[in-house]
Amino acid sequence: MILMGKAARLKREKKISSPLNLKMMEAWNKGFYAGSKQQKETDIEQVMKWLASLEEIPGIGEKRALEIRRHFLDFFGNGRKRQISKKAPK
């Protein structure tokens, strides 16, 4: 009887995955990325609808809505990097 540690036993019991599993994982990944792309497009549509209707919120006028839109699009339109203002602090 040969005694071995848990790691050695797990290595011995590990089986090579079949080509079928590889094909299934490729198909799953393809579907996942397609779903991610669709979700991203849907999210963008929803955010754009929200930005378009800012003036409907009590207390937000045209000028404030433009500032919110500009800030949002600057922040998310540039790879999520905030643009640092070059103004000196007051």
PDB file with one MODEL, atoms N, CA, C and O in Angstrom:
MODEL        1
ATOM      1  N   MET A   1       0.848  -1.171   0.000  1.00  0.00           N
ATOM      2  CA  MET A   1       0.000   0.000   0.000  1.00  0.00           C
ATOM      3  C   MET A   1       0.898   1.241   0.000  1.00  0.00           C
ATOM      4  O   MET A   1       1.799   1.372   0.829  1.00  0.00           O
ATOM      5  N   ILE A   2       0.634   2.145  -0.945  1.00  0.00           N
ATOM      6  CA  ILE A   2       1.422   3.362  -1.054  1.00  0.00           C
ATOM      7  C   ILE A   2       0.613   4.507  -0.463  1.00  0.00           C
ATOM      8  O   ILE A   2      -0.534   4.735  -0.849  1.00  0.00           O
ATOM      9  N   LEU A   3       1.218   5.222   0.475  1.00  0.00           N
ATOM     10  CA  LEU A   3       0.584   6.384   1.078  1.00  0.00           C
ATOM     11  C   LEU A   3       1.112   7.626   0.368  1.00  0.00           C
ATOM     12  O   LEU A   3       2.312   7.748   0.121  1.00  0.00           O
ATOM     13  N   MET A   4       0.223   8.531   0.047  1.00  0.00           N
ATOM     14  CA  MET A   4       0.656   9.774  -0.595  1.00  0.00           C
ATOM     15  C   MET A   4      -0.164  10.928  -0.054  1.00  0.00           C
ATOM     16  O   MET A   4      -1.267  10.753   0.464  1.00  0.00           O
ATOM     17  N   GLY A   5       0.409  12.111  -0.190  1.00  0.00           N
ATOM     18  CA  GLY A   5      -0.275  13.301   0.283  1.00  0.00           C
ATOM     19  C   GLY A   5      -1.432  13.692  -0.620  1.00  0.00           C
ATOM     20  O   GLY A   5      -1.597  13.152  -1.714  1.00  0.00           O
ATOM     21  N   LYS A   6      -2.214  14.622  -0.151  1.00  0.00           N
ATOM     22  CA  LYS A   6      -3.405  15.069  -0.885  1.00  0.00           C
ATOM     23  C   LYS A   6      -3.029  15.668  -2.238  1.00  0.00           C
ATOM     24  O   LYS A   6      -3.685  15.380  -3.239  1.00  0.00           O
ATOM     25  N   ALA A   7      -1.981  16.497  -2.284  1.00  0.00           N
ATOM     26  CA  ALA A   7      -1.571  17.134  -3.542  1.00  0.00           C
ATOM     27  C   ALA A   7      -1.172  16.101  -4.583  1.00  0.00           C
ATOM     28  O   ALA A   7      -1.553  16.211  -5.749  1.00  0.00           O
ATOM     29  N   ALA A   8      -0.407  15.099  -4.168  1.00  0.00           N
ATOM     30  CA  ALA A   8       0.014  14.058  -5.104  1.00  0.00           C
ATOM     31  C   ALA A   8      -1.193  13.262  -5.603  1.00  0.00           C
ATOM     32  O   ALA A   8      -1.277  12.922  -6.783  1.00  0.00           O
ATOM     33  N   ARG A   9      -2.113  12.975  -4.706  1.00  0.00           N
ATOM     34  CA  ARG A   9      -3.311  12.215  -5.090  1.00  0.00           C
ATOM     35  C   ARG A   9      -4.157  13.016  -6.082  1.00  0.00           C
ATOM     36  O   ARG A   9      -4.663  12.463  -7.058  1.00  0.00           O
ATOM     37  N   LEU A  10      -4.310  14.319  -5.829  1.00  0.00           N
ATOM     38  CA  LEU A  10      -5.098  15.153  -6.730  1.00  0.00           C
ATOM     39  C   LEU A  10      -4.442  15.247  -8.098  1.00  0.00           C
ATOM     40  O   LEU A  10      -5.130  15.239  -9.119  1.00  0.00           O
ATOM     41  N   LYS A  11      -3.100  15.336  -8.129  1.00  0.00           N
ATOM     42  CA  LYS A  11      -2.395  15.364  -9.408  1.00  0.00           C
ATOM     43  C   LYS A  11      -2.642  14.081 -10.178  1.00  0.00           C
ATOM     44  O   LYS A  11      -2.888  14.106 -11.384  1.00  0.00           O
ATOM     45  N   ARG A  12      -2.575  12.963  -9.476  1.00  0.00           N
ATOM     46  CA  ARG A  12      -2.763  11.660 -10.117  1.00  0.00           C
ATOM     47  C   ARG A  12      -4.195  11.504 -10.624  1.00  0.00           C
ATOM     48  O   ARG A  12      -4.428  10.910 -11.676  1.00  0.00           O
ATOM     49  N   GLU A  13      -5.148  12.042  -9.868  1.00  0.00           N
ATOM     50  CA  GLU A  13      -6.551  11.893 -10.236  1.00  0.00           C
ATOM     51  C   GLU A  13      -6.987  12.886 -11.303  1.00  0.00           C
ATOM     52  O   GLU A  13      -8.033  12.713 -11.929  1.00  0.00           O
ATOM     53  N   LYS A  14      -6.184  13.930 -11.510  1.00  0.00           N
ATOM     54  CA  LYS A  14      -6.539  14.950 -12.499  1.00  0.00           C
ATOM     55  C   LYS A  14      -6.526  14.333 -13.892  1.00  0.00           C
ATOM     56  O   LYS A  14      -5.561  13.676 -14.282  1.00  0.00           O
ATOM     57  N   LYS A  15      -7.579  14.545 -14.617  1.00  0.00           N
ATOM     58  CA  LYS A  15      -7.691  13.982 -15.962  1.00  0.00           C
ATOM     59  C   LYS A  15      -7.579  15.092 -16.990  1.00  0.00           C
ATOM     60  O   LYS A  15      -7.966  16.232 -16.736  1.00  0.00           O
ATOM     61  N   ILE A  16      -7.061  14.756 -18.117  1.00  0.00           N
ATOM     62  CA  ILE A  16      -6.951  15.704 -19.214  1.00  0.00           C
ATOM     63  C   ILE A  16      -8.353  15.920 -19.789  1.00  0.00           C
ATOM     64  O   ILE A  16      -9.093  14.963 -20.019  1.00  0.00           O
ATOM     65  N   SER A  17      -8.702  17.172 -20.014  1.00  0.00           N
ATOM     66  CA  SER A  17     -10.035  17.451 -20.547  1.00  0.00           C
ATOM     67  C   SER A  17     -10.106  17.012 -22.008  1.00  0.00           C
ATOM     68  O   SER A  17      -9.123  17.080 -22.744  1.00  0.00           O
ATOM     69  N   SER A  18     -11.263  16.571 -22.395  1.00  0.00           N
ATOM     70  CA  SER A  18     -11.437  16.085 -23.757  1.00  0.00           C
ATOM     71  C   SER A  18     -11.627  17.255 -24.718  1.00  0.00           C
ATOM     72  O   SER A  18     -11.957  18.359 -24.284  1.00  0.00           O
ATOM     73  N   PRO A  19     -11.422  17.029 -26.025  1.00  0.00           N
ATOM     74  CA  PRO A  19     -11.664  18.100 -27.005  1.00  0.00           C
ATOM     75  C   PRO A  19     -13.106  18.599 -26.964  1.00  0.00           C
ATOM     76  O   PRO A  19     -13.373  19.753 -27.296  1.00  0.00           O
ATOM     77  N   LEU A  20     -14.032  17.736 -26.558  1.00  0.00           N
ATOM     78  CA  LEU A  20     -15.428  18.151 -26.448  1.00  0.00           C
ATOM     79  C   LEU A  20     -15.553  19.273 -25.421  1.00  0.00           C
ATOM     80  O   LEU A  20     -16.244  20.262 -25.666  1.00  0.00           O
ATOM     81  N   ASN A  21     -14.891  19.130 -24.277  1.00  0.00           N
ATOM     82  CA  ASN A  21     -14.941  20.175 -23.257  1.00  0.00           C
ATOM     83  C   ASN A  21     -14.349  21.473 -23.779  1.00  0.00           C
ATOM     84  O   ASN A  21     -14.869  22.551 -23.489  1.00  0.00           O
ATOM     85  N   LEU A  22     -13.267  21.385 -24.547  1.00  0.00           N
ATOM     86  CA  LEU A  22     -12.653  22.571 -25.116  1.00  0.00           C
ATOM     87  C   LEU A  22     -13.629  23.271 -26.065  1.00  0.00           C
ATOM     88  O   LEU A  22     -13.758  24.495 -26.039  1.00  0.00           O
ATOM     89  N   LYS A  23     -14.306  22.495 -26.892  1.00  0.00           N
ATOM     90  CA  LYS A  23     -15.284  23.069 -27.820  1.00  0.00           C
ATOM     91  C   LYS A  23     -16.451  23.693 -27.060  1.00  0.00           C
ATOM     92  O   LYS A  23     -16.956  24.747 -27.447  1.00  0.00           O
ATOM     93  N   MET A  24     -16.872  23.051 -25.994  1.00  0.00           N
ATOM     94  CA  MET A  24     -17.967  23.588 -25.199  1.00  0.00           C
ATOM     95  C   MET A  24     -17.556  24.907 -24.543  1.00  0.00           C
ATOM     96  O   MET A  24     -18.349  25.848 -24.494  1.00  0.00           O
ATOM     97  N   MET A  25     -16.337  24.979 -24.046  1.00  0.00           N
ATOM     98  CA  MET A  25     -15.864  26.208 -23.417  1.00  0.00           C
ATOM     99  C   MET A  25     -15.729  27.327 -24.453  1.00  0.00           C
ATOM    100  O   MET A  25     -16.053  28.478 -24.159  1.00  0.00           O
ATOM    101  N   GLU A  26     -15.262  27.009 -25.640  1.00  0.00           N
ATOM    102  CA  GLU A  26     -15.163  28.024 -26.695  1.00  0.00           C
ATOM    103  C   GLU A  26     -16.543  28.557 -27.047  1.00  0.00           C
ATOM    104  O   GLU A  26     -16.721  29.764 -27.216  1.00  0.00           O
ATOM    105  N   ALA A  27     -17.522  27.661 -27.158  1.00  0.00           N
ATOM    106  CA  ALA A  27     -18.890  28.079 -27.466  1.00  0.00           C
ATOM    107  C   ALA A  27     -19.461  28.924 -26.330  1.00  0.00           C
ATOM    108  O   ALA A  27     -20.120  29.935 -26.571  1.00  0.00           O
ATOM    109  N   TRP A  28     -19.206  28.506 -25.096  1.00  0.00           N
ATOM    110  CA  TRP A  28     -19.698  29.268 -23.947  1.00  0.00           C
ATOM    111  C   TRP A  28     -19.088  30.660 -23.939  1.00  0.00           C
ATOM    112  O   TRP A  28     -19.798  31.646 -23.741  1.00  0.00           O
ATOM    113  N   ASN A  29     -17.769  30.752 -24.154  1.00  0.00           N
ATOM    114  CA  ASN A  29     -17.095  32.055 -24.179  1.00  0.00           C
ATOM    115  C   ASN A  29     -17.636  32.941 -25.294  1.00  0.00           C
ATOM    116  O   ASN A  29     -17.840  34.139 -25.099  1.00  0.00           O
ATOM    117  N   LYS A  30     -17.866  32.353 -26.454  1.00  0.00           N
ATOM    118  CA  LYS A  30     -18.411  33.123 -27.577  1.00  0.00           C
ATOM    119  C   LYS A  30     -19.786  33.691 -27.217  1.00  0.00           C
ATOM    120  O   LYS A  30     -20.071  34.856 -27.493  1.00  0.00           O
ATOM    121  N   GLY A  31     -20.627  32.873 -26.606  1.00  0.00           N
ATOM    122  CA  GLY A  31     -21.946  33.329 -26.181  1.00  0.00           C
ATOM    123  C   GLY A  31     -21.865  34.369 -25.077  1.00  0.00           C
ATOM    124  O   GLY A  31     -22.631  35.332 -25.066  1.00  0.00           O
ATOM    125  N   PHE A  32     -20.936  34.176 -24.149  1.00  0.00           N
ATOM    126  CA  PHE A  32     -20.761  35.134 -23.053  1.00  0.00           C
ATOM    127  C   PHE A  32     -20.366  36.497 -23.598  1.00  0.00           C
ATOM    128  O   PHE A  32     -20.923  37.514 -23.184  1.00  0.00           O
ATOM    129  N   TYR A  33     -19.406  36.530 -24.524  1.00  0.00           N
ATOM    130  CA  TYR A  33     -18.955  37.807 -25.072  1.00  0.00           C
ATOM    131  C   TYR A  33     -20.038  38.468 -25.929  1.00  0.00           C
ATOM    132  O   TYR A  33     -20.162  39.693 -25.935  1.00  0.00           O
ATOM    133  N   ALA A  34     -20.812  37.671 -26.642  1.00  0.00           N
ATOM    134  CA  ALA A  34     -21.923  38.237 -27.413  1.00  0.00           C
ATOM    135  C   ALA A  34     -22.953  38.849 -26.472  1.00  0.00           C
ATOM    136  O   ALA A  34     -23.473  39.934 -26.735  1.00  0.00           O
ATOM    137  N   GLY A  35     -23.248  38.156 -25.376  1.00  0.00           N
ATOM    138  CA  GLY A  35     -24.189  38.679 -24.393  1.00  0.00           C
ATOM    139  C   GLY A  35     -23.662  39.938 -23.712  1.00  0.00           C
ATOM    140  O   GLY A  35     -24.419  40.871 -23.448  1.00  0.00           O
ATOM    141  N   SER A  36     -22.361  39.960 -23.430  1.00  0.00           N
ATOM    142  CA  SER A  36     -21.748  41.140 -22.818  1.00  0.00           C
ATOM    143  C   SER A  36     -21.850  42.340 -23.745  1.00  0.00           C
ATOM    144  O   SER A  36     -22.140  43.453 -23.307  1.00  0.00           O
ATOM    145  N   LYS A  37     -21.612  42.107 -25.017  1.00  0.00           N
ATOM    146  CA  LYS A  37     -21.691  43.192 -26.004  1.00  0.00           C
ATOM    147  C   LYS A  37     -23.112  43.749 -26.071  1.00  0.00           C
ATOM    148  O   LYS A  37     -23.310  44.964 -26.094  1.00  0.00           O
ATOM    149  N   GLN A  38     -24.097  42.850 -26.103  1.00  0.00           N
ATOM    150  CA  GLN A  38     -25.497  43.272 -26.152  1.00  0.00           C
ATOM    151  C   GLN A  38     -25.881  44.040 -24.895  1.00  0.00           C
ATOM    152  O   GLN A  38     -26.582  45.048 -24.974  1.00  0.00           O
ATOM    153  N   GLN A  39     -25.425  43.569 -23.736  1.00  0.00           N
ATOM    154  CA  GLN A  39     -25.739  44.252 -22.484  1.00  0.00           C
ATOM    155  C   GLN A  39     -25.124  45.642 -22.451  1.00  0.00           C
ATOM    156  O   GLN A  39     -25.752  46.592 -21.984  1.00  0.00           O
ATOM    157  N   LYS A  40     -23.899  45.763 -22.945  1.00  0.00           N
ATOM    158  CA  LYS A  40     -23.232  47.070 -22.988  1.00  0.00           C
ATOM    159  C   LYS A  40     -24.018  48.044 -23.858  1.00  0.00           C
ATOM    160  O   LYS A  40     -24.209  49.201 -23.483  1.00  0.00           O
ATOM    161  N   GLU A  41     -24.477  47.575 -25.025  1.00  0.00           N
ATOM    162  CA  GLU A  41     -25.263  48.430 -25.915  1.00  0.00           C
ATOM    163  C   GLU A  41     -26.568  48.858 -25.255  1.00  0.00           C
ATOM    164  O   GLU A  41     -26.973  50.015 -25.369  1.00  0.00           O
ATOM    165  N   THR A  42     -27.223  47.936 -24.572  1.00  0.00           N
ATOM    166  CA  THR A  42     -28.472  48.244 -23.876  1.00  0.00           C
ATOM    167  C   THR A  42     -28.228  49.254 -22.761  1.00  0.00           C
ATOM    168  O   THR A  42     -29.009  50.189 -22.584  1.00  0.00           O
ATOM    169  N   ASP A  43     -27.150  49.068 -22.011  1.00  0.00           N
ATOM    170  CA  ASP A  43     -26.819  50.001 -20.928  1.00  0.00           C
ATOM    171  C   ASP A  43     -26.571  51.403 -21.471  1.00  0.00           C
ATOM    172  O   ASP A  43     -27.039  52.388 -20.899  1.00  0.00           O
ATOM    173  N   ILE A  44     -25.842  51.492 -22.566  1.00  0.00           N
ATOM    174  CA  ILE A  44     -25.551  52.797 -23.168  1.00  0.00           C
ATOM    175  C   ILE A  44     -26.842  53.474 -23.613  1.00  0.00           C
ATOM    176  O   ILE A  44     -27.020  54.673 -23.400  1.00  0.00           O
ATOM    177  N   GLU A  45     -27.744  52.713 -24.229  1.00  0.00           N
ATOM    178  CA  GLU A  45     -29.047  53.266 -24.641  1.00  0.00           C
ATOM    179  C   GLU A  45     -29.803  53.833 -23.446  1.00  0.00           C
ATOM    180  O   GLU A  45     -30.351  54.933 -23.516  1.00  0.00           O
ATOM    181  N   GLN A  46     -29.830  53.079 -22.348  1.00  0.00           N
ATOM    182  CA  GLN A  46     -30.557  53.512 -21.159  1.00  0.00           C
ATOM    183  C   GLN A  46     -29.947  54.781 -20.560  1.00  0.00           C
ATOM    184  O   GLN A  46     -30.673  55.688 -20.153  1.00  0.00           O
ATOM    185  N   VAL A  47     -28.637  54.843 -20.509  1.00  0.00           N
ATOM    186  CA  VAL A  47     -27.976  56.026 -19.957  1.00  0.00           C
ATOM    187  C   VAL A  47     -28.235  57.237 -20.843  1.00  0.00           C
ATOM    188  O   VAL A  47     -28.464  58.335 -20.337  1.00  0.00           O
ATOM    189  N   MET A  48     -28.201  57.048 -22.150  1.00  0.00           N
ATOM    190  CA  MET A  48     -28.451  58.168 -23.060  1.00  0.00           C
ATOM    191  C   MET A  48     -29.890  58.662 -22.921  1.00  0.00           C
ATOM    192  O   MET A  48     -30.133  59.867 -22.998  1.00  0.00           O
ATOM    193  N   LYS A  49     -30.848  57.757 -22.719  1.00  0.00           N
ATOM    194  CA  LYS A  49     -32.237  58.164 -22.484  1.00  0.00           C
ATOM    195  C   LYS A  49     -32.336  58.967 -21.185  1.00  0.00           C
ATOM    196  O   LYS A  49     -33.043  59.972 -21.119  1.00  0.00           O
ATOM    197  N   TRP A  50     -31.623  58.511 -20.159  1.00  0.00           N
ATOM    198  CA  TRP A  50     -31.637  59.212 -18.879  1.00  0.00           C
ATOM    199  C   TRP A  50     -31.028  60.605 -19.026  1.00  0.00           C
ATOM    200  O   TRP A  50     -31.568  61.582 -18.507  1.00  0.00           O
ATOM    201  N   LEU A  51     -29.905  60.691 -19.734  1.00  0.00           N
ATOM    202  CA  LEU A  51     -29.268  61.994 -19.934  1.00  0.00           C
ATOM    203  C   LEU A  51     -30.156  62.937 -20.749  1.00  0.00           C
ATOM    204  O   LEU A  51     -30.152  64.146 -20.518  1.00  0.00           O
ATOM    205  N   ALA A  52     -30.910  62.395 -21.690  1.00  0.00           N
ATOM    206  CA  ALA A  52     -31.790  63.220 -22.520  1.00  0.00           C
ATOM    207  C   ALA A  52     -32.979  63.772 -21.731  1.00  0.00           C
ATOM    208  O   ALA A  52     -33.559  64.791 -22.108  1.00  0.00           O
ATOM    209  N   SER A  53     -33.340  63.099 -20.637  1.00  0.00           N
ATOM    210  CA  SER A  53     -34.519  63.526 -19.885  1.00  0.00           C
ATOM    211  C   SER A  53     -34.173  64.220 -18.562  1.00  0.00           C
ATOM    212  O   SER A  53     -35.006  64.266 -17.657  1.00  0.00           O
ATOM    213  N   LEU A  54     -32.985  64.746 -18.444  1.00  0.00           N
ATOM    214  CA  LEU A  54     -32.576  65.393 -17.187  1.00  0.00           C
ATOM    215  C   LEU A  54     -33.441  66.592 -16.826  1.00  0.00           C
ATOM    216  O   LEU A  54     -33.717  66.834 -15.651  1.00  0.00           O
ATOM    217  N   GLU A  55     -33.870  67.348 -17.844  1.00  0.00           N
ATOM    218  CA  GLU A  55     -34.662  68.552 -17.567  1.00  0.00           C
ATOM    219  C   GLU A  55     -36.007  68.232 -16.929  1.00  0.00           C
ATOM    220  O   GLU A  55     -36.630  69.115 -16.340  1.00  0.00           O
ATOM    221  N   GLU A  56     -36.466  66.999 -17.031  1.00  0.00           N
ATOM    222  CA  GLU A  56     -37.740  66.602 -16.434  1.00  0.00           C
ATOM    223  C   GLU A  56     -37.651  66.485 -14.916  1.00  0.00           C
ATOM    224  O   GLU A  56     -38.678  66.443 -14.239  1.00  0.00           O
ATOM    225  N   ILE A  57     -36.448  66.432 -14.382  1.00  0.00           N
ATOM    226  CA  ILE A  57     -36.256  66.325 -12.940  1.00  0.00           C
ATOM    227  C   ILE A  57     -36.414  67.713 -12.327  1.00  0.00           C
ATOM    228  O   ILE A  57     -35.742  68.653 -12.752  1.00  0.00           O
ATOM    229  N   PRO A  58     -37.298  67.857 -11.331  1.00  0.00           N
ATOM    230  CA  PRO A  58     -37.497  69.172 -10.717  1.00  0.00           C
ATOM    231  C   PRO A  58     -36.183  69.726 -10.159  1.00  0.00           C
ATOM    232  O   PRO A  58     -35.444  69.029  -9.463  1.00  0.00           O
ATOM    233  N   GLY A  59     -35.914  70.977 -10.475  1.00  0.00           N
ATOM    234  CA  GLY A  59     -34.710  71.625  -9.979  1.00  0.00           C
ATOM    235  C   GLY A  59     -33.527  71.580 -10.939  1.00  0.00           C
ATOM    236  O   GLY A  59     -32.500  72.211 -10.689  1.00  0.00           O
ATOM    237  N   ILE A  60     -33.665  70.840 -12.030  1.00  0.00           N
ATOM    238  CA  ILE A  60     -32.588  70.775 -13.019  1.00  0.00           C
ATOM    239  C   ILE A  60     -33.058  71.489 -14.273  1.00  0.00           C
ATOM    240  O   ILE A  60     -33.997  71.061 -14.943  1.00  0.00           O
ATOM    241  N   GLY A  61     -32.388  72.576 -14.570  1.00  0.00           N
ATOM    242  CA  GLY A  61     -32.718  73.345 -15.763  1.00  0.00           C
ATOM    243  C   GLY A  61     -31.816  72.963 -16.927  1.00  0.00           C
ATOM    244  O   GLY A  61     -31.041  72.009 -16.852  1.00  0.00           O
ATOM    245  N   GLU A  62     -31.936  73.721 -17.989  1.00  0.00           N
ATOM    246  CA  GLU A  62     -31.177  73.425 -19.206  1.00  0.00           C
ATOM    247  C   GLU A  62     -29.672  73.539 -18.970  1.00  0.00           C
ATOM    248  O   GLU A  62     -28.902  72.690 -19.420  1.00  0.00           O
ATOM    249  N   LYS A  63     -29.259  74.586 -18.267  1.00  0.00           N
ATOM    250  CA  LYS A  63     -27.836  74.815 -18.032  1.00  0.00           C
ATOM    251  C   LYS A  63     -27.231  73.691 -17.177  1.00  0.00           C
ATOM    252  O   LYS A  63     -26.170  73.162 -17.509  1.00  0.00           O
ATOM    253  N   ARG A  64     -27.904  73.329 -16.085  1.00  0.00           N
ATOM    254  CA  ARG A  64     -27.403  72.257 -15.206  1.00  0.00           C
ATOM    255  C   ARG A  64     -27.386  70.920 -15.946  1.00  0.00           C
ATOM    256  O   ARG A  64     -26.456  70.131 -15.777  1.00  0.00           O
ATOM    257  N   ALA A  65     -28.399  70.662 -16.758  1.00  0.00           N
ATOM    258  CA  ALA A  65     -28.443  69.416 -17.532  1.00  0.00           C
ATOM    259  C   ALA A  65     -27.253  69.342 -18.491  1.00  0.00           C
ATOM    260  O   ALA A  65     -26.639  68.286 -18.642  1.00  0.00           O
ATOM    261  N   LEU A  66     -26.931  70.462 -19.138  1.00  0.00           N
ATOM    262  CA  LEU A  66     -25.769  70.477 -20.039  1.00  0.00           C
ATOM    263  C   LEU A  66     -24.476  70.209 -19.284  1.00  0.00           C
ATOM    264  O   LEU A  66     -23.603  69.499 -19.784  1.00  0.00           O
ATOM    265  N   GLU A  67     -24.343  70.772 -18.075  1.00  0.00           N
ATOM    266  CA  GLU A  67     -23.151  70.539 -17.267  1.00  0.00           C
ATOM    267  C   GLU A  67     -23.030  69.066 -16.870  1.00  0.00           C
ATOM    268  O   GLU A  67     -21.940  68.495 -16.913  1.00  0.00           O
ATOM    269  N   ILE A  68     -24.147  68.460 -16.485  1.00  0.00           N
ATOM    270  CA  ILE A  68     -24.149  67.040 -16.102  1.00  0.00           C
ATOM    271  C   ILE A  68     -23.767  66.183 -17.300  1.00  0.00           C
ATOM    272  O   ILE A  68     -22.929  65.288 -17.189  1.00  0.00           O
ATOM    273  N   ARG A  69     -24.384  66.457 -18.445  1.00  0.00           N
ATOM    274  CA  ARG A  69     -24.062  65.683 -19.660  1.00  0.00           C
ATOM    275  C   ARG A  69     -22.584  65.821 -20.022  1.00  0.00           C
ATOM    276  O   ARG A  69     -21.916  64.830 -20.317  1.00  0.00           O
ATOM    277  N   ARG A  70     -22.082  67.048 -19.998  1.00  0.00           N
ATOM    278  CA  ARG A  70     -20.681  67.293 -20.363  1.00  0.00           C
ATOM    279  C   ARG A  70     -19.750  66.544 -19.411  1.00  0.00           C
ATOM    280  O   ARG A  70     -18.796  65.897 -19.843  1.00  0.00           O
ATOM    281  N   HIS A  71     -20.036  66.637 -18.118  1.00  0.00           N
ATOM    282  CA  HIS A  71     -19.201  65.950 -17.129  1.00  0.00           C
ATOM    283  C   HIS A  71     -19.236  64.437 -17.354  1.00  0.00           C
ATOM    284  O   HIS A  71     -18.196  63.780 -17.362  1.00  0.00           O
ATOM    285  N   PHE A  72     -20.429  63.898 -17.534  1.00  0.00           N
ATOM    286  CA  PHE A  72     -20.575  62.453 -17.734  1.00  0.00           C
ATOM    287  C   PHE A  72     -19.830  61.993 -18.986  1.00  0.00           C
ATOM    288  O   PHE A  72     -19.084  61.015 -18.942  1.00  0.00           O
ATOM    289  N   LEU A  73     -20.030  62.693 -20.097  1.00  0.00           N
ATOM    290  CA  LEU A  73     -19.398  62.290 -21.352  1.00  0.00           C
ATOM    291  C   LEU A  73     -17.883  62.496 -21.316  1.00  0.00           C
ATOM    292  O   LEU A  73     -17.143  61.718 -21.919  1.00  0.00           O
ATOM    293  N   ASP A  74     -17.412  63.535 -20.617  1.00  0.00           N
ATOM    294  CA  ASP A  74     -15.966  63.709 -20.453  1.00  0.00           C
ATOM    295  C   ASP A  74     -15.372  62.556 -19.660  1.00  0.00           C
ATOM    296  O   ASP A  74     -14.324  62.015 -20.012  1.00  0.00           O
ATOM    297  N   PHE A  75     -16.058  62.189 -18.588  1.00  0.00           N
ATOM    298  CA  PHE A  75     -15.543  61.135 -17.710  1.00  0.00           C
ATOM    299  C   PHE A  75     -15.559  59.772 -18.390  1.00  0.00           C
ATOM    300  O   PHE A  75     -14.552  59.064 -18.360  1.00  0.00           O
ATOM    301  N   PHE A  76     -16.675  59.388 -18.999  1.00  0.00           N
ATOM    302  CA  PHE A  76     -16.797  58.070 -19.592  1.00  0.00           C
ATOM    303  C   PHE A  76     -16.357  58.031 -21.047  1.00  0.00           C
ATOM    304  O   PHE A  76     -16.054  56.958 -21.570  1.00  0.00           O
ATOM    305  N   GLY A  77     -16.317  59.168 -21.703  1.00  0.00           N
ATOM    306  CA  GLY A  77     -15.913  59.198 -23.107  1.00  0.00           C
ATOM    307  C   GLY A  77     -14.414  59.147 -23.309  1.00  0.00           C
ATOM    308  O   GLY A  77     -13.951  58.940 -24.431  1.00  0.00           O
ATOM    309  N   ASN A  78     -13.640  59.333 -22.242  1.00  0.00           N
ATOM    310  CA  ASN A  78     -12.182  59.337 -22.351  1.00  0.00           C
ATOM    311  C   ASN A  78     -11.570  58.175 -21.592  1.00  0.00           C
ATOM    312  O   ASN A  78     -10.563  58.349 -20.906  1.00  0.00           O
ATOM    313  N   GLY A  79     -12.149  57.015 -21.701  1.00  0.00           N
ATOM    314  CA  GLY A  79     -11.595  55.861 -21.020  1.00  0.00           C
ATOM    315  C   GLY A  79     -11.625  55.977 -19.504  1.00  0.00           C
ATOM    316  O   GLY A  79     -10.745  55.459 -18.817  1.00  0.00           O
ATOM    317  N   ARG A  80     -12.641  56.658 -18.987  1.00  0.00           N
ATOM    318  CA  ARG A  80     -12.844  56.826 -17.548  1.00  0.00           C
ATOM    319  C   ARG A  80     -11.694  57.563 -16.870  1.00  0.00           C
ATOM    320  O   ARG A  80     -11.405  57.325 -15.698  1.00  0.00           O
ATOM    321  N   LYS A  81     -11.050  58.443 -17.593  1.00  0.00           N
ATOM    322  CA  LYS A  81     -10.002  59.263 -16.996  1.00  0.00           C
ATOM    323  C   LYS A  81     -10.555  60.663 -16.810  1.00  0.00           C
ATOM    324  O   LYS A  81     -11.000  61.295 -17.768  1.00  0.00           O
ATOM    325  N   ARG A  82     -10.529  61.135 -15.606  1.00  0.00           N
ATOM    326  CA  ARG A  82     -10.997  62.497 -15.335  1.00  0.00           C
ATOM    327  C   ARG A  82      -9.997  63.491 -15.883  1.00  0.00           C
ATOM    328  O   ARG A  82      -8.783  63.316 -15.772  1.00  0.00           O
ATOM    329  N   GLN A  83     -10.538  64.531 -16.473  1.00  0.00           N
ATOM    330  CA  GLN A  83      -9.674  65.609 -16.937  1.00  0.00           C
ATOM    331  C   GLN A  83      -9.466  66.561 -15.768  1.00  0.00           C
ATOM    332  O   GLN A  83     -10.428  67.078 -15.199  1.00  0.00           O
ATOM    333  N   ILE A  84      -8.234  66.783 -15.422  1.00  0.00           N
ATOM    334  CA  ILE A  84      -7.913  67.659 -14.299  1.00  0.00           C
ATOM    335  C   ILE A  84      -7.913  69.105 -14.786  1.00  0.00           C
ATOM    336  O   ILE A  84      -7.247  69.455 -15.760  1.00  0.00           O
ATOM    337  N   SER A  85      -8.665  69.916 -14.091  1.00  0.00           N
ATOM    338  CA  SER A  85      -8.751  71.327 -14.440  1.00  0.00           C
ATOM    339  C   SER A  85      -7.412  71.996 -14.158  1.00  0.00           C
ATOM    340  O   SER A  85      -6.753  71.706 -13.159  1.00  0.00           O
ATOM    341  N   LYS A  86      -7.021  72.898 -15.060  1.00  0.00           N
ATOM    342  CA  LYS A  86      -5.753  73.592 -14.892  1.00  0.00           C
ATOM    343  C   LYS A  86      -5.926  74.905 -14.134  1.00  0.00           C
ATOM    344  O   LYS A  86      -4.983  75.688 -14.022  1.00  0.00           O
ATOM    345  N   LYS A  87      -7.120  75.145 -13.617  1.00  0.00           N
ATOM    346  CA  LYS A  87      -7.377  76.354 -12.829  1.00  0.00           C
ATOM    347  C   LYS A  87      -6.703  76.234 -11.475  1.00  0.00           C
ATOM    348  O   LYS A  87      -6.620  75.151 -10.897  1.00  0.00           O
ATOM    349  N   ALA A  88      -6.229  77.353 -10.987  1.00  0.00           N
ATOM    350  CA  ALA A  88      -5.637  77.377  -9.643  1.00  0.00           C
ATOM    351  C   ALA A  88      -6.759  77.336  -8.627  1.00  0.00           C
ATOM    352  O   ALA A  88      -7.811  77.936  -8.848  1.00  0.00           O
ATOM    353  N   PRO A  89      -6.556  76.633  -7.508  1.00  0.00           N
ATOM    354  CA  PRO A  89      -7.608  76.582  -6.477  1.00  0.00           C
ATOM    355  C   PRO A  89      -7.836  77.960  -5.884  1.00  0.00           C
ATOM    356  O   PRO A  89      -6.912  78.764  -5.756  1.00  0.00           O
ATOM    357  N   LYS A  90      -9.102  78.216  -5.521  1.00  0.00           N
ATOM    358  CA  LYS A  90      -9.465  79.539  -4.962  1.00  0.00           C
ATOM    359  C   LYS A  90      -9.110  79.633  -3.518  1.00  0.00           C
ATOM    360  O   LYS A  90      -9.342  80.667  -2.891  1.00  0.00           O
TER     361      LYS A  90
ENDMDL
END
